[in-house]
Structure formats: structure tokens, C-alpha cells
Amino acid sequence: MNEPIVSVRGLSHRYSVQWAVRDINFELTKNGIYGLLGANGAGKSTIMNVMCGVIKQSHGDIVIKGINLGEHPEKAKRNIGFLPQQPPLQNDLTVEEFLIHSANIRLMESKKVKAAVSEVMSKCGISHFNKRLIRNLSGGYQQRVGIAQAIIHKPDFVVLDEPTNGLDPNQILEVRGLIKEIAEERTVVLSTHILQEVQALCDHIWMINEGSMIFSGSLAEFDNYIVPNTLVVSLVASPTVEELLAIPGIEGVEELGGIRYRLRFTDAQDVIERLVETSVARNWRLIEVALEKNSLETVFAELSKKKLK
Ligand SMILES: Nc1ncnc2c1ncn2[C@@H]1O[C@H](COP(=O)(O)OP(=O)(O)OP(=O)(O)O)[C@@H](O)[C@H]1O
């Protein structure tokens, strides 16, 4: 197996008495977009700040491309690009001046700075604003500058804390497009509290609740993690609610109007078989059976109540 780009081992952090993050573990070996999903205050920014060496964790290790961040911060940080929740922009500088400043902070070789600034402005679609003061850019373009400063030194690992927060719908689409491009050649971890964001962008999801990781998997796994427990049926003969409730395994019936019903059950396979048998025996004329898929919102609400085993 390849050397992991990032390993997070037993990461815990507390600011004062309360633990903000408890025992987070993961390893990333492939490029792509990894989404850290959680409600406000779940612990996302804490994890990101620790992974980027902005705050020092109470316990655990962060290893970036084989380099322990706690032991060799300067060396490890050469491989990390970070866009914090509050982008570190300097409003009185032009885009170009600010990116030169960012390259210098990253200790880039001075002869490489000019080309790197030009390349990153082109990549982020901000070349035409090179001489504009950052304060005079729209929110979407400011965010592009924030992303540009995060990748100017060509890190393999890029961390973006709520990168589309506060942007309008068009800006969100543009910034998401840019993130996808960046992830083609890098490992990107982003945080969000918006389910649609992970759906639109991420190859892998972690869900954080009250500082603990409660889910880790693909979007499809996330969506299917909670097995559906309702189905919708159409019965031409319109049986009564009591008749349907009499079928073993059906725990609730909701009339949807006309000949349609929503049935809540415990075991899908058994219930469907019994329903078909009963329908044939009583001539109910079953013409539709559809399992209802959980919406991501439902999964989110359910997972928030669970803890990862
Ligand atoms: N500097 C700090 N001092 C004390 N407590 C803090 C500090 N920063 C965060 N916390 C607390 O740690 C917990 C996790 O916060 P964190 O900012 O990591 O969550 P988050 O998921 O990023 O939320 P948000 O999306 O609102 O930023 C919260 O209870 C928060 O109040």
C-alpha cells in the first residue's frame, strides 16, 4: 500500500475543561475530496486547525507524508495548504501582492515565486484581477484568493474550512468547480454543515457529532446506512387501516389519499411477502410497492443519535 498522505491517530483536544474532539482516527492514501460533516460546534474547525498545525492537540499524532507534525512542524507544513474559516486575507493588498506575500510566508524559493503566483492565479481564475485590491473583490473572488494562498506552494494535502460559507448560489457553484479541479491532483479535506455540499463534492464522508466521529464511508454508504423502514403501496380495493395493521410486521399505516398507503415495518422482505400473500387472498389488487429511500436529512438526524462502534 502507498504511504498515507495523512494519518490522524488518537486525536483528542480540549480547550479548557470540556473535550472539543475525542479520539479521531483516519488515514488518507488517495487523492479526492473528503468531507467533514457536522453541525455548528461539532468539532470540525478544531480537527482542521490541529491537522494544519494551527493549534496543538492535547493528545494524538498527525503525520503528513511520513512527517510527524508535532515533531517537525515546518517540514510537515510544506505539504499542507489551509483555508481557515476566516480567510487570512489582507484587504489593503492587491491580489498579486497578497499571493507574493503568501509565497514568502511559505518559505518558497524567491526565484520561483513569480511563476507560482502567475500559475495559481490562472488556476483559480483570478489573473484578470491581479492588480485589484482584495477589499474590492466580491465574496466569491475573495474565496478564490483564499484558495489560491492555500495551494500556492503546491501542497499534496489541502484543508478547506467551510469553503462556500457566505457565498451566493452562483459563487458556490464556481468555488465547488474549483475545489473539484484542485482535488484531481491533491487530497482535499473540507468541512461543511450542509448535506448538499458533501453530496455535490465529496468522495468520502466523515460525520462528526459532539467531537466524536460517528460515521465514515462513501456517500452511497452514508445514504444507505440507515435501512429504510417505510414503503408506499397502492391497493385498488382500499382495505381499512385495521386490516393492514393486522399483517404481522406492519407497525403503522398512514393513508396517503385514494388507494395509496405508507406502511411502517420492521423487516422489508418478510412484510412484502406477507402483503402480497394477503392481497392475493383478499383480492386487494396490489398495483404498487415502493421502498422509501431515506433522505440525507433523515440519515443525518438518525446518525446524530448514534455513535460509531
Ligand atoms: N478557542 C476556543 N476556546 C474554547 N472553546 C472552544 C474554542 N474553539 C472552539 N471551542 C469549542 O469547541 C467545540 C468545537 O468547536 P469547533 O469550532 O471545532 O466546531 P465546528 O464544528 O467547527 O463548528 P462551527 O461550524 O460553528 O465552527 C465547541 O463546543 C466550541 O464552543
PDBQT file of the ligand as one rigid body, heavy atoms in Angstrom, charges set to zero:
ROOT
HETATM    1  N1  LIG A 401     -10.841  28.765  21.324  1.00  0.00    +0.000 N 
HETATM    2  C1  LIG A 401     -11.765  28.058  21.965  1.00  0.00    +0.000 A 
HETATM    3  N2  LIG A 401     -11.869  28.079  23.322  1.00  0.00    +0.000 NA
HETATM    4  C2  LIG A 401     -12.785  27.328  23.959  1.00  0.00    +0.000 A 
HETATM    5  N3  LIG A 401     -13.678  26.530  23.350  1.00  0.00    +0.000 NA
HETATM    6  C3  LIG A 401     -13.644  26.472  22.015  1.00  0.00    +0.000 A 
HETATM    7  C4  LIG A 401     -12.698  27.220  21.247  1.00  0.00    +0.000 A 
HETATM    8  N4  LIG A 401     -12.896  26.948  19.937  1.00  0.00    +0.000 NA
HETATM    9  C5  LIG A 401     -13.923  26.066  19.875  1.00  0.00    +0.000 A 
HETATM   10  N5  LIG A 401     -14.366  25.777  21.115  1.00  0.00    +0.000 N 
HETATM   11  C6  LIG A 401     -15.448  24.840  21.469  1.00  0.00    +0.000 C 
HETATM   12  O1  LIG A 401     -15.091  23.562  20.937  1.00  0.00    +0.000 OA
HETATM   13  C7  LIG A 401     -16.235  22.906  20.371  1.00  0.00    +0.000 C 
HETATM   14  C8  LIG A 401     -15.945  22.576  18.911  1.00  0.00    +0.000 C 
HETATM   15  O2  LIG A 401     -15.862  23.793  18.184  1.00  0.00    +0.000 OA
HETATM   16  P1  LIG A 401     -15.430  23.875  16.653  1.00  0.00    +0.000 P 
HETATM   17  O3  LIG A 401     -15.287  25.320  16.295  1.00  0.00    +0.000 OA
HETATM   18  O4  LIG A 401     -14.302  22.972  16.418  1.00  0.00    +0.000 OA
HETATM   19  O5  LIG A 401     -16.729  23.269  15.939  1.00  0.00    +0.000 OA
HETATM   20  P2  LIG A 401     -17.215  23.371  14.429  1.00  0.00    +0.000 P 
HETATM   21  O6  LIG A 401     -17.827  22.052  14.110  1.00  0.00    +0.000 OA
HETATM   22  O7  LIG A 401     -16.119  23.837  13.560  1.00  0.00    +0.000 OA
HETATM   23  O8  LIG A 401     -18.347  24.466  14.496  1.00  0.00    +0.000 OA
HETATM   24  P3  LIG A 401     -18.561  25.754  13.578  1.00  0.00    +0.000 P 
HETATM   25  O9  LIG A 401     -19.050  25.266  12.270  1.00  0.00    +0.000 OA
HETATM   26  O10 LIG A 401     -19.619  26.512  14.340  1.00  0.00    +0.000 OA
HETATM   27  O11 LIG A 401     -17.238  26.468  13.525  1.00  0.00    +0.000 OA
HETATM   28  C9  LIG A 401     -17.406  23.846  20.565  1.00  0.00    +0.000 C 
HETATM   29  O12 LIG A 401     -18.073  23.447  21.732  1.00  0.00    +0.000 OA
HETATM   30  C10 LIG A 401     -16.750  25.199  20.750  1.00  0.00    +0.000 C 
HETATM   31  O13 LIG A 401     -17.544  26.031  21.573  1.00  0.00    +0.000 OA
ENDROOT
TORSDOF 0
